[in-house]
Each structure stands twice: as structure tokens, then as C-alpha cells.
Amino acid sequence: MKTIDKDFVKFFDENGYQSGIDVLNSEETQDLKKNFNAFEEKIGKGNTQYSLHNIHVEYPWVLKVATHPKMLAPLQAILGQNLILLDSRFICKYTNDEVPVEEGVEPFVAWHQDIRYWGVDGDVVSVWLAVDDADLENGCMLVIPATHKSGILTHNQAKIKGNLLSTNQEIPPDLYDKSKAIPCPLKAGQMSLHHGHIVHGSEPNRSNRRRCGFVIRYIATTAYPIKDENRPRKFPTTVLVSGKDEHKNFEDHSPEWFDWRK
Ligand SMILES: O=C(O)CCC(=O)C(=O)O
């Protein structure tokens, strides 16, 4: 059990990640799996692989997980009390039998920095909550410590087929040292955290087990949207999940059924 204290925050500030944090108890983990599995059954594994995006504003069980007190406590320690949920997505790497892919292609996540995607100025911290046990064999997340201090790196189109990132971006290999990568293995119900600037990715699932994670991005209310005329952004699913928002840089799209104060 990790203690959320000054050393916890110091490690995150210096390295850009934290891993092995207990969040859900076994009953809550089973509930999460049951809810996700029901979705899978209903819409098919091809659609639960990467397309369950921002469903936290539609389904109470999703937002309940994304506002779990044990999830928010480390985020509050890092980002402060006033927090907005920016974005969420289930990312599932299935076995080849479950979701067949083109011959020779294996789904993976190319090395990238999340901050490229958000259009947000300010620190973004991502939670990777394990729905299933995640390890090296089924393609857990890999991070390169301290690369969140390298600024924003060039991203090109990925050359190898199978990159799950919707924009198919990757950082050219000469811009990072893959030998320094640290795996973030997790038991179902645990989470890792990563900074929006850290270089990270994940290898294919070469096991006979599903590897499903729920990734949720949080920002402090002091963050603000970057104005880019060439790429205007909308944030239709931001939700205030802790504290107060005195800045109002993002609208609060809390569903009417949700009140985190209760
Ligand atoms: O699920 C993965 O393997 C990678 C997730 C990721 O890139 C992210 O959460 O930013």
C-alpha cells in the first residue's frame, strides 16, 4: 500500500510517473469487470478496444470509478484540490483469437507524449486503472522516467502497422532511450499515474489474456485551453470532480445524476 505523502509527490515530480497504487477493493474490481464485460457483450470487442471514449458522462458506473476517493487522493496531492476530469477512454488489447487482426499485425501503443493531443496548457496527469491484471506478457504500459522534462518532442506517423493511437503518431526512436523504459505492471483494481509530457507506450499483447485499462486524464482548474485557429478544440465532457472552479476555463458538463460532494 503506497502512502500519499511528500515523497510520493516528489517521486512523481522527478520521474513523471507513479505505479502500483491500490484503488479498488476486490468487490469494486469485480463490479468494474462485470460492467465492462456487459458492454463488450453488447457492442462487440472490436468496439470496446479503443472506441469507448468519454462515456463517463453517460454511465454512472464509469464516473463512480473515475471519482473514487482512492483515485482522487494522489491526484489532489499532485495537482491540488481543484480538479477537472478532462477525458477518459478504455484501452483494451485483446488476444488475436478475440479480435483478429491482419496477418503479421499486432496492436500496440507507439512511444508518444499525451500532451500532443489535449490542446491544454497546464499539467495533465493520466490515471491508468487496470481492469485486468496487466504485465509485460500482455502489454502493460512502459514509461521512460523523467522524460516529462524534455519538452514536447517531434511526433511522426508510425511506420509499423497496429498502433492503437487514433492519430497513428510516434516519436522517432533517436529522440528517446528505450533501454531506460520501466514497465508498470498492475493487478486489476490498481492504477499507475503518468504526466502528460512523459514518453510512454506499450508492446503487443502476446499472452492468452485480455489487457484492459481505463485511462482518465485530470487537470487542475488553473489549466486552460490552447487557442489554435488551425485546430479549434471543444471539451464537451469535462467534469469538475473535486474542489471549486474559480477560473471557469472549462465548462462543467457534470451529468444531472452526478454530484461528487455526496
Ligand atoms: O494502454 C496503453 O497501452 C497506453 C495508454 C496510453 O498511451 C495513455 O494512457 O496515454
Ligand as a Chemical Component Dictionary entry (heavy atoms), coordinates in Angstrom:
data_LIG
# 
_chem_comp.id                   LIG 
_chem_comp.type                 NON-POLYMER 
_chem_comp.pdbx_formal_charge   0 
_chem_comp.three_letter_code    LIG 
# 
loop_
_chem_comp_atom.comp_id 
_chem_comp_atom.atom_id 
_chem_comp_atom.alt_atom_id 
_chem_comp_atom.type_symbol 
_chem_comp_atom.charge 
_chem_comp_atom.model_Cartn_x 
_chem_comp_atom.model_Cartn_y 
_chem_comp_atom.model_Cartn_z 
_chem_comp_atom.pdbx_ordinal 
LIG O1 O1 O 0 -2.910 1.480 -22.766 1  
LIG C1 C1 C 0 -1.783 1.632 -23.216 2  
LIG O2 O2 O 0 -1.079 0.688 -23.502 3  
LIG C2 C2 C 0 -1.216 3.003 -23.435 4  
LIG C3 C3 C 0 -2.042 4.068 -22.818 5  
LIG C4 C4 C 0 -1.561 5.428 -23.133 6  
LIG O3 O3 O 0 -0.816 5.677 -24.019 7  
LIG C5 C5 C 0 -2.069 6.523 -22.314 8  
LIG O4 O4 O 0 -2.804 6.283 -21.373 9  
LIG O5 O5 O 0 -1.718 7.662 -22.567 10 
# 
loop_
_chem_comp_bond.comp_id 
_chem_comp_bond.atom_id_1 
_chem_comp_bond.atom_id_2 
_chem_comp_bond.value_order 
_chem_comp_bond.pdbx_ordinal 
LIG O1 C1 DOUB 1 
LIG C1 O2 SING 2 
LIG C1 C2 SING 3 
LIG C2 C3 SING 4 
LIG C3 C4 SING 5 
LIG C4 O3 DOUB 6 
LIG C4 C5 SING 7 
LIG C5 O4 DOUB 8 
LIG C5 O5 SING 9 
# 
